[in-house]
Amino acid sequence: MMLARCLAVAVFALTAPAPALAELPAPELIGTTPASDAVVSVPVRELRFDFAQDVHLFNVQLVKFFETRTDKHVLFQADGAYLLGKSFVFPLQQPITRAGTYRIQVMAQPTDNGQSLSSTYEFTVPEPDAAAAEG
């Protein structure tokens, strides 16, 4: 009887579902510079991302929308060597000065191998006449 009970417990332990990685929370992006949906003054010299907890950052992309085309630039690609931290600053080789809408995509994963996050936000650099009228 005791052996049967031990075997039943062992079988249950082997068949009980383990927490899936997808059940772990995705990292929370709590702040960006420039801010999401902001109309910014130029030049934008750096991008900053702040997370609620430590993450492995593995990709950052910038997309610039023109009237007739879209330019996509990879600012950081991990290639197996993630950046670890809560806050990341990416100085831009060429500051953003051209008017338009810029989309930033940030991809990160919690340090406990939970669900990865792909967060996208946009900011706008206004036409020079629009910036003067607002100021």
Secondary structure, DSSP 4 states (H G I P E B T S, - for coil): -HHHHHHHHHHHHHHSPPPPGGGSPPPPEEEEESPTT-B-PSPEEEEEEEEEEEEEEEEEEEEEE-SS-EEEEEEEE-TT--EEEEEEEEEEEEEE-S-EEEEEEEEEEETTS---EEEEEEEEE--HHHHHHH-
